[in-house]
Amino acid sequence: MPPLAILGAGLAGLSAARALLAAGQPVRLFDKGRGPGGRLATRRVTHAGAEHRFDHGAQYLRAERAPFPALLAEAGCAPWPDAARRVPLPGMSALGRHLARGLDLATGVTVTALRREGAGWRLLHAGGEEGPFAGVLLTCPAPQAIPLLAPHAPGLAARLAPIRYAPCWTVLAAFPARLALPETLRGQGPIGWAARDSAKPGRDATQENWVIQAGPDFSRAHLEAAPEAVIAPLLAALGAPEPLFAQAHRWRFSLLEQALGEPCLLEGTLGYASDGCLGGRAEAAFDSGAALAARWLARG
């Protein structure tokens, strides 16, 4: 049986891959990042001989519908900052690694085009090409999927156009001593969300590590700014002293502002799933990937 290609190894792509593989359909995942998980991301920074970890993407997970709660329990997630929310241990990226076990995953691959080959597809990227594949399922943010789909399925690409994301600048900062602040903050000047990351379960509580995420207005206004230019105003809004170090990371497609309103899309042998289909939550991305897998398998 020819394999399927899945572009994107975030929750939607991992969910689709696991469901397809369980049904006997071989798949191969491709992701431009260094590991699976997408915005379930953890960055490691070494400073003065000590390693600091920051969850610089999604901050926590909610689980309301089966099978997502059982999956988080299986992965060893712990409650934070309250009983309704969960975080993987020792960082958010651990969930992506857990879900990717046993999957054929190629990382560091940016697919630049699709090429039809008979009844199947080949993927083009800077290092060459991959394939053939029986179909291609895209699970990346819609603005990244549209240019790949448009030459072959313009109607499918057009249906993704309403999906909109806000960007998010995120500052990762470590401090020499504990700040006199609550564990989490919202809506403080340009800050959309800030959290004492080192207070999460499984993190190094002897450190004082903070993740400061800017709100959409600030992030849009500074979208093309140098990382250094966003650090000072976000630290000032936090009311923080001089940090040991600080870094900034830009998520160009972060907060979902408008969803498609459908679980997934499939046109012939090209499909799409992501949080952009159902809603801006990790569970929605997982459900969308599972729905696309089910729709592919129902083709017969």
Contacts in CASP RR format, 6 or more apart in sequence:
PFRMAT RR
TARGET T0000
AUTHOR 0000-0000-0000
METHOD contacts of the structure
MODEL  1
MPPLAILGAGLAGLSAARALLAAGQPVRLFDKGRGPGGRLATRRVTHAGA
EHRFDHGAQYLRAERAPFPALLAEAGCAPWPDAARRVPLPGMSALGRHLA
RGLDLATGVTVTALRREGAGWRLLHAGGEEGPFAGVLLTCPAPQAIPLLA
PHAPGLAARLAPIRYAPCWTVLAAFPARLALPETLRGQGPIGWAARDSAK
PGRDATQENWVIQAGPDFSRAHLEAAPEAVIAPLLAALGAPEPLFAQAHR
WRFSLLEQALGEPCLLEGTLGYASDGCLGGRAEAAFDSGAALAARWLARG
1 24 0 8 1.000
1 25 0 8 1.000
1 26 0 8 1.000
1 134 0 8 1.000
2 26 0 8 1.000
2 120 0 8 1.000
2 132 0 8 1.000
2 133 0 8 1.000
2 134 0 8 1.000
3 25 0 8 1.000
3 26 0 8 1.000
3 27 0 8 1.000
3 28 0 8 1.000
3 104 0 8 1.000
3 133 0 8 1.000
3 134 0 8 1.000
4 20 0 8 1.000
4 25 0 8 1.000
4 26 0 8 1.000
4 27 0 8 1.000
4 28 0 8 1.000
4 133 0 8 1.000
4 134 0 8 1.000
4 135 0 8 1.000
4 136 0 8 1.000
4 137 0 8 1.000
4 296 0 8 1.000
5 27 0 8 1.000
5 28 0 8 1.000
5 29 0 8 1.000
5 30 0 8 1.000
5 121 0 8 1.000
5 123 0 8 1.000
5 130 0 8 1.000
5 131 0 8 1.000
5 133 0 8 1.000
5 135 0 8 1.000
5 136 0 8 1.000
5 137 0 8 1.000
6 13 0 8 1.000
6 16 0 8 1.000
6 17 0 8 1.000
6 27 0 8 1.000
6 28 0 8 1.000
6 29 0 8 1.000
6 30 0 8 1.000
6 136 0 8 1.000
6 137 0 8 1.000
6 138 0 8 1.000
6 139 0 8 1.000
7 29 0 8 1.000
7 30 0 8 1.000
7 31 0 8 1.000
7 111 0 8 1.000
7 123 0 8 1.000
7 136 0 8 1.000
7 137 0 8 1.000
7 138 0 8 1.000
7 139 0 8 1.000
7 140 0 8 1.000
7 145 0 8 1.000
7 148 0 8 1.000
8 29 0 8 1.000
8 30 0 8 1.000
8 31 0 8 1.000
8 32 0 8 1.000
8 38 0 8 1.000
8 138 0 8 1.000
8 139 0 8 1.000
8 140 0 8 1.000
9 17 0 8 1.000
9 29 0 8 1.000
9 30 0 8 1.000
9 31 0 8 1.000
9 35 0 8 1.000
9 36 0 8 1.000
9 37 0 8 1.000
9 38 0 8 1.000
9 96 0 8 1.000
9 100 0 8 1.000
9 105 0 8 1.000
9 107 0 8 1.000
10 31 0 8 1.000
10 36 0 8 1.000
10 37 0 8 1.000
10 38 0 8 1.000
10 39 0 8 1.000
10 40 0 8 1.000
10 96 0 8 1.000
10 139 0 8 1.000
10 285 0 8 1.000
11 37 0 8 1.000
11 38 0 8 1.000
11 40 0 8 1.000
11 96 0 8 1.000
11 99 0 8 1.000
11 275 0 8 1.000
11 282 0 8 1.000
11 285 0 8 1.000
11 286 0 8 1.000
11 289 0 8 1.000
12 139 0 8 1.000
12 273 0 8 1.000
12 274 0 8 1.000
12 275 0 8 1.000
12 285 0 8 1.000
12 286 0 8 1.000
12 288 0 8 1.000
12 289 0 8 1.000
12 292 0 8 1.000
13 29 0 8 1.000
13 137 0 8 1.000
13 139 0 8 1.000
13 273 0 8 1.000
13 289 0 8 1.000
14 29 0 8 1.000
14 36 0 8 1.000
14 37 0 8 1.000
14 96 0 8 1.000
14 99 0 8 1.000
14 100 0 8 1.000
14 103 0 8 1.000
14 286 0 8 1.000
15 99 0 8 1.000
15 285 0 8 1.000
15 286 0 8 1.000
15 287 0 8 1.000
15 288 0 8 1.000
15 289 0 8 1.000
15 290 0 8 1.000
15 293 0 8 1.000
16 27 0 8 1.000
16 137 0 8 1.000
16 139 0 8 1.000
16 273 0 8 1.000
16 289 0 8 1.000
16 290 0 8 1.000
16 292 0 8 1.000
16 293 0 8 1.000
17 27 0 8 1.000
17 29 0 8 1.000
17 103 0 8 1.000
17 293 0 8 1.000
18 99 0 8 1.000
18 103 0 8 1.000
19 289 0 8 1.000
19 290 0 8 1.000
19 293 0 8 1.000
19 294 0 8 1.000
19 297 0 8 1.000
20 27 0 8 1.000
20 293 0 8 1.000
20 296 0 8 1.000
20 297 0 8 1.000
21 27 0 8 1.000
21 103 0 8 1.000
23 293 0 8 1.000
23 297 0 8 1.000
25 296 0 8 1.000
25 297 0 8 1.000
26 104 0 8 1.000
27 103 0 8 1.000
27 104 0 8 1.000
28 104 0 8 1.000
28 105 0 8 1.000
28 106 0 8 1.000
28 130 0 8 1.000
28 133 0 8 1.000
29 36 0 8 1.000
29 100 0 8 1.000
29 103 0 8 1.000
29 104 0 8 1.000
29 105 0 8 1.000
29 106 0 8 1.000
30 105 0 8 1.000
30 106 0 8 1.000
30 109 0 8 1.000
30 111 0 8 1.000
30 123 0 8 1.000
30 125 0 8 1.000
30 130 0 8 1.000
31 37 0 8 1.000
31 38 0 8 1.000
31 105 0 8 1.000
31 106 0 8 1.000
31 107 0 8 1.000
31 108 0 8 1.000
31 109 0 8 1.000
32 107 0 8 1.000
32 108 0 8 1.000
32 109 0 8 1.000
32 110 0 8 1.000
32 111 0 8 1.000
33 107 0 8 1.000
33 108 0 8 1.000
34 107 0 8 1.000
34 108 0 8 1.000
35 93 0 8 1.000
35 96 0 8 1.000
35 97 0 8 1.000
35 100 0 8 1.000
35 105 0 8 1.000
35 107 0 8 1.000
35 108 0 8 1.000
36 96 0 8 1.000
36 97 0 8 1.000
36 99 0 8 1.000
36 100 0 8 1.000
36 105 0 8 1.000
36 107 0 8 1.000
37 93 0 8 1.000
37 95 0 8 1.000
37 96 0 8 1.000
37 97 0 8 1.000
37 99 0 8 1.000
37 100 0 8 1.000
38 96 0 8 1.000
39 57 0 8 1.000
39 58 0 8 1.000
39 251 0 8 1.000
39 254 0 8 1.000
40 57 0 8 1.000
40 58 0 8 1.000
40 88 0 8 1.000
40 92 0 8 1.000
40 93 0 8 1.000
40 95 0 8 1.000
40 96 0 8 1.000
40 282 0 8 1.000
41 55 0 8 1.000
41 56 0 8 1.000
41 57 0 8 1.000
41 58 0 8 1.000
41 92 0 8 1.000
41 93 0 8 1.000
42 53 0 8 1.000
42 54 0 8 1.000
42 55 0 8 1.000
42 56 0 8 1.000
42 91 0 8 1.000
42 92 0 8 1.000
42 93 0 8 1.000
42 94 0 8 1.000
43 53 0 8 1.000
43 54 0 8 1.000
43 56 0 8 1.000
43 172 0 8 1.000
43 247 0 8 1.000
43 249 0 8 1.000
44 51 0 8 1.000
44 52 0 8 1.000
44 53 0 8 1.000
45 51 0 8 1.000
45 52 0 8 1.000
45 53 0 8 1.000
45 54 0 8 1.000
45 172 0 8 1.000
45 174 0 8 1.000
45 245 0 8 1.000
45 247 0 8 1.000
46 52 0 8 1.000
47 174 0 8 1.000
47 244 0 8 1.000
47 245 0 8 1.000
48 244 0 8 1.000
50 207 0 8 1.000
52 174 0 8 1.000
52 204 0 8 1.000
52 207 0 8 1.000
52 209 0 8 1.000
53 90 0 8 1.000
53 91 0 8 1.000
53 197 0 8 1.000
53 203 0 8 1.000
53 204 0 8 1.000
53 209 0 8 1.000
54 172 0 8 1.000
54 197 0 8 1.000
54 209 0 8 1.000
54 211 0 8 1.000
55 87 0 8 1.000
55 91 0 8 1.000
55 92 0 8 1.000
55 93 0 8 1.000
55 197 0 8 1.000
55 200 0 8 1.000
55 211 0 8 1.000
56 170 0 8 1.000
56 172 0 8 1.000
56 211 0 8 1.000
56 249 0 8 1.000
57 92 0 8 1.000
57 170 0 8 1.000
57 211 0 8 1.000
57 213 0 8 1.000
57 251 0 8 1.000
57 254 0 8 1.000
58 92 0 8 1.000
58 282 0 8 1.000
59 87 0 8 1.000
59 92 0 8 1.000
59 193 0 8 1.000
59 195 0 8 1.000
59 211 0 8 1.000
59 213 0 8 1.000
60 80 0 8 1.000
60 81 0 8 1.000
60 85 0 8 1.000
60 86 0 8 1.000
60 87 0 8 1.000
61 72 0 8 1.000
61 77 0 8 1.000
61 85 0 8 1.000
61 86 0 8 1.000
61 87 0 8 1.000
61 88 0 8 1.000
61 95 0 8 1.000
61 282 0 8 1.000
61 283 0 8 1.000
62 84 0 8 1.000
62 85 0 8 1.000
62 86 0 8 1.000
62 281 0 8 1.000
62 282 0 8 1.000
62 283 0 8 1.000
63 69 0 8 1.000
63 71 0 8 1.000
63 72 0 8 1.000
63 86 0 8 1.000
63 283 0 8 1.000
64 283 0 8 1.000
65 283 0 8 1.000
65 287 0 8 1.000
68 283 0 8 1.000
68 286 0 8 1.000
68 287 0 8 1.000
71 99 0 8 1.000
71 286 0 8 1.000
72 86 0 8 1.000
72 88 0 8 1.000
72 95 0 8 1.000
74 98 0 8 1.000
75 88 0 8 1.000
75 94 0 8 1.000
75 95 0 8 1.000
75 98 0 8 1.000
75 99 0 8 1.000
76 88 0 8 1.000
76 89 0 8 1.000
77 86 0 8 1.000
77 87 0 8 1.000
77 88 0 8 1.000
77 89 0 8 1.000
77 95 0 8 1.000
78 86 0 8 1.000
78 87 0 8 1.000
78 89 0 8 1.000
78 201 0 8 1.000
78 202 0 8 1.000
79 85 0 8 1.000
79 86 0 8 1.000
79 87 0 8 1.000
79 201 0 8 1.000
80 86 0 8 1.000
80 87 0 8 1.000
80 199 0 8 1.000
80 200 0 8 1.000
80 201 0 8 1.000
81 183 0 8 1.000
81 184 0 8 1.000
81 195 0 8 1.000
87 200 0 8 1.000
87 201 0 8 1.000
88 94 0 8 1.000
88 95 0 8 1.000
88 96 0 8 1.000
88 98 0 8 1.000
89 201 0 8 1.000
89 202 0 8 1.000
90 202 0 8 1.000
90 203 0 8 1.000
91 200 0 8 1.000
91 202 0 8 1.000
91 203 0 8 1.000
106 130 0 8 1.000
109 125 0 8 1.000
109 130 0 8 1.000
110 125 0 8 1.000
110 126 0 8 1.000
111 123 0 8 1.000
111 124 0 8 1.000
111 125 0 8 1.000
111 148 0 8 1.000
112 124 0 8 1.000
112 125 0 8 1.000
112 126 0 8 1.000
113 123 0 8 1.000
113 124 0 8 1.000
113 148 0 8 1.000
113 151 0 8 1.000
114 121 0 8 1.000
114 122 0 8 1.000
114 123 0 8 1.000
114 124 0 8 1.000
114 136 0 8 1.000
114 148 0 8 1.000
114 149 0 8 1.000
114 151 0 8 1.000
114 152 0 8 1.000
114 270 0 8 1.000
115 121 0 8 1.000
115 122 0 8 1.000
115 123 0 8 1.000
115 124 0 8 1.000
115 129 0 8 1.000
116 152 0 8 1.000
117 131 0 8 1.000
117 132 0 8 1.000
118 132 0 8 1.000
119 134 0 8 1.000
119 269 0 8 1.000
120 132 0 8 1.000
120 133 0 8 1.000
120 134 0 8 1.000
120 135 0 8 1.000
120 269 0 8 1.000
121 131 0 8 1.000
121 132 0 8 1.000
121 133 0 8 1.000
121 134 0 8 1.000
121 135 0 8 1.000
121 136 0 8 1.000
121 269 0 8 1.000
122 129 0 8 1.000
122 130 0 8 1.000
122 131 0 8 1.000
122 132 0 8 1.000
122 133 0 8 1.000
123 129 0 8 1.000
123 130 0 8 1.000
123 131 0 8 1.000
123 133 0 8 1.000
123 136 0 8 1.000
134 269 0 8 1.000
135 269 0 8 1.000
135 270 0 8 1.000
136 269 0 8 1.000
136 270 0 8 1.000
136 271 0 8 1.000
137 270 0 8 1.000
137 271 0 8 1.000
137 272 0 8 1.000
137 273 0 8 1.000
137 292 0 8 1.000
137 296 0 8 1.000
138 145 0 8 1.000
138 148 0 8 1.000
138 149 0 8 1.000
138 270 0 8 1.000
138 271 0 8 1.000
138 272 0 8 1.000
138 273 0 8 1.000
139 272 0 8 1.000
139 273 0 8 1.000
139 274 0 8 1.000
139 285 0 8 1.000
139 288 0 8 1.000
139 289 0 8 1.000
139 292 0 8 1.000
140 274 0 8 1.000
141 163 0 8 1.000
141 165 0 8 1.000
141 253 0 8 1.000
141 274 0 8 1.000
141 276 0 8 1.000
142 160 0 8 1.000
142 161 0 8 1.000
142 163 0 8 1.000
142 165 0 8 1.000
142 260 0 8 1.000
142 272 0 8 1.000
142 274 0 8 1.000
142 276 0 8 1.000
143 163 0 8 1.000
143 165 0 8 1.000
143 253 0 8 1.000
144 253 0 8 1.000
145 157 0 8 1.000
145 160 0 8 1.000
145 272 0 8 1.000
145 274 0 8 1.000
146 157 0 8 1.000
146 160 0 8 1.000
146 161 0 8 1.000
149 156 0 8 1.000
149 157 0 8 1.000
149 160 0 8 1.000
149 270 0 8 1.000
149 272 0 8 1.000
150 157 0 8 1.000
152 270 0 8 1.000
153 267 0 8 1.000
153 268 0 8 1.000
153 270 0 8 1.000
155 267 0 8 1.000
156 265 0 8 1.000
156 267 0 8 1.000
156 270 0 8 1.000
156 271 0 8 1.000
156 272 0 8 1.000
159 260 0 8 1.000
159 265 0 8 1.000
160 260 0 8 1.000
160 265 0 8 1.000
160 272 0 8 1.000
162 258 0 8 1.000
162 260 0 8 1.000
163 256 0 8 1.000
163 258 0 8 1.000
163 259 0 8 1.000
163 260 0 8 1.000
163 274 0 8 1.000
163 276 0 8 1.000
163 277 0 8 1.000
164 256 0 8 1.000
164 257 0 8 1.000
164 258 0 8 1.000
165 252 0 8 1.000
165 253 0 8 1.000
165 254 0 8 1.000
165 255 0 8 1.000
165 256 0 8 1.000
165 257 0 8 1.000
165 276 0 8 1.000
166 215 0 8 1.000
166 216 0 8 1.000
166 219 0 8 1.000
166 220 0 8 1.000
166 254 0 8 1.000
166 255 0 8 1.000
166 257 0 8 1.000
167 216 0 8 1.000
167 219 0 8 1.000
167 220 0 8 1.000
167 223 0 8 1.000
167 250 0 8 1.000
167 251 0 8 1.000
167 252 0 8 1.000
167 253 0 8 1.000
167 254 0 8 1.000
168 213 0 8 1.000
168 214 0 8 1.000
168 215 0 8 1.000
168 216 0 8 1.000
168 219 0 8 1.000
168 250 0 8 1.000
168 251 0 8 1.000
168 254 0 8 1.000
168 255 0 8 1.000
169 213 0 8 1.000
169 214 0 8 1.000
169 218 0 8 1.000
169 219 0 8 1.000
169 222 0 8 1.000
169 225 0 8 1.000
169 230 0 8 1.000
169 234 0 8 1.000
169 248 0 8 1.000
169 249 0 8 1.000
169 250 0 8 1.000
169 251 0 8 1.000
170 211 0 8 1.000
170 212 0 8 1.000
170 213 0 8 1.000
170 214 0 8 1.000
170 248 0 8 1.000
170 249 0 8 1.000
170 250 0 8 1.000
170 251 0 8 1.000
171 210 0 8 1.000
171 211 0 8 1.000
171 212 0 8 1.000
171 213 0 8 1.000
171 214 0 8 1.000
171 230 0 8 1.000
171 231 0 8 1.000
171 234 0 8 1.000
171 235 0 8 1.000
171 246 0 8 1.000
171 247 0 8 1.000
171 248 0 8 1.000
172 209 0 8 1.000
172 210 0 8 1.000
172 211 0 8 1.000
172 212 0 8 1.000
172 246 0 8 1.000
172 247 0 8 1.000
172 248 0 8 1.000
172 249 0 8 1.000
173 209 0 8 1.000
173 210 0 8 1.000
173 212 0 8 1.000
173 231 0 8 1.000
173 235 0 8 1.000
173 240 0 8 1.000
173 243 0 8 1.000
173 245 0 8 1.000
173 246 0 8 1.000
173 247 0 8 1.000
174 207 0 8 1.000
174 208 0 8 1.000
174 209 0 8 1.000
174 210 0 8 1.000
174 243 0 8 1.000
174 244 0 8 1.000
174 245 0 8 1.000
174 246 0 8 1.000
175 208 0 8 1.000
175 209 0 8 1.000
175 210 0 8 1.000
175 240 0 8 1.000
175 241 0 8 1.000
175 243 0 8 1.000
175 244 0 8 1.000
176 208 0 8 1.000
176 244 0 8 1.000
177 208 0 8 1.000
178 208 0 8 1.000
179 196 0 8 1.000
179 208 0 8 1.000
179 210 0 8 1.000
179 238 0 8 1.000
179 240 0 8 1.000
179 241 0 8 1.000
181 196 0 8 1.000
181 238 0 8 1.000
183 195 0 8 1.000
183 196 0 8 1.000
183 199 0 8 1.000
184 193 0 8 1.000
184 194 0 8 1.000
184 195 0 8 1.000
184 196 0 8 1.000
185 191 0 8 1.000
185 193 0 8 1.000
185 194 0 8 1.000
185 195 0 8 1.000
185 238 0 8 1.000
186 192 0 8 1.000
186 193 0 8 1.000
186 194 0 8 1.000
187 193 0 8 1.000
187 215 0 8 1.000
188 194 0 8 1.000
188 237 0 8 1.000
188 238 0 8 1.000
189 237 0 8 1.000
190 214 0 8 1.000
190 215 0 8 1.000
190 217 0 8 1.000
190 218 0 8 1.000
190 233 0 8 1.000
190 234 0 8 1.000
190 237 0 8 1.000
191 212 0 8 1.000
191 213 0 8 1.000
191 214 0 8 1.000
191 215 0 8 1.000
191 234 0 8 1.000
191 237 0 8 1.000
191 238 0 8 1.000
192 213 0 8 1.000
192 214 0 8 1.000
192 215 0 8 1.000
193 213 0 8 1.000
193 215 0 8 1.000
194 210 0 8 1.000
194 211 0 8 1.000
194 212 0 8 1.000
194 213 0 8 1.000
194 238 0 8 1.000
195 210 0 8 1.000
195 211 0 8 1.000
196 208 0 8 1.000
196 209 0 8 1.000
196 210 0 8 1.000
197 203 0 8 1.000
197 209 0 8 1.000
197 210 0 8 1.000
197 211 0 8 1.000
198 204 0 8 1.000
198 205 0 8 1.000
198 206 0 8 1.000
198 207 0 8 1.000
198 208 0 8 1.000
198 209 0 8 1.000
199 205 0 8 1.000
203 209 0 8 1.000
210 238 0 8 1.000
210 240 0 8 1.000
212 234 0 8 1.000
212 235 0 8 1.000
212 237 0 8 1.000
212 238 0 8 1.000
214 222 0 8 1.000
214 230 0 8 1.000
214 234 0 8 1.000
216 255 0 8 1.000
216 257 0 8 1.000
218 230 0 8 1.000
218 233 0 8 1.000
218 234 0 8 1.000
219 250 0 8 1.000
219 254 0 8 1.000
222 229 0 8 1.000
222 230 0 8 1.000
223 250 0 8 1.000
223 252 0 8 1.000
227 247 0 8 1.000
227 248 0 8 1.000
227 249 0 8 1.000
227 250 0 8 1.000
228 248 0 8 1.000
230 248 0 8 1.000
231 246 0 8 1.000
231 247 0 8 1.000
231 248 0 8 1.000
235 243 0 8 1.000
235 246 0 8 1.000
255 280 0 8 1.000
256 275 0 8 1.000
256 276 0 8 1.000
256 279 0 8 1.000
256 280 0 8 1.000
259 275 0 8 1.000
259 276 0 8 1.000
259 277 0 8 1.000
259 278 0 8 1.000
259 279 0 8 1.000
259 280 0 8 1.000
259 284 0 8 1.000
260 276 0 8 1.000
260 277 0 8 1.000
260 278 0 8 1.000
261 277 0 8 1.000
261 278 0 8 1.000
261 279 0 8 1.000
262 277 0 8 1.000
262 278 0 8 1.000
263 273 0 8 1.000
263 277 0 8 1.000
263 278 0 8 1.000
263 287 0 8 1.000
263 288 0 8 1.000
263 291 0 8 1.000
263 292 0 8 1.000
264 271 0 8 1.000
264 272 0 8 1.000
264 273 0 8 1.000
264 277 0 8 1.000
264 288 0 8 1.000
264 289 0 8 1.000
264 291 0 8 1.000
264 292 0 8 1.000
264 295 0 8 1.000
265 271 0 8 1.000
265 272 0 8 1.000
265 273 0 8 1.000
265 277 0 8 1.000
265 292 0 8 1.000
266 272 0 8 1.000
266 292 0 8 1.000
266 295 0 8 1.000
266 296 0 8 1.000
266 299 0 8 1.000
271 292 0 8 1.000
271 296 0 8 1.000
272 292 0 8 1.000
273 285 0 8 1.000
273 288 0 8 1.000
273 289 0 8 1.000
273 291 0 8 1.000
273 292 0 8 1.000
274 285 0 8 1.000
274 288 0 8 1.000
274 289 0 8 1.000
275 281 0 8 1.000
275 282 0 8 1.000
275 284 0 8 1.000
275 285 0 8 1.000
275 288 0 8 1.000
276 284 0 8 1.000
276 285 0 8 1.000
276 288 0 8 1.000
277 284 0 8 1.000
277 288 0 8 1.000
277 291 0 8 1.000
278 284 0 8 1.000
278 285 0 8 1.000
278 287 0 8 1.000
278 288 0 8 1.000
END
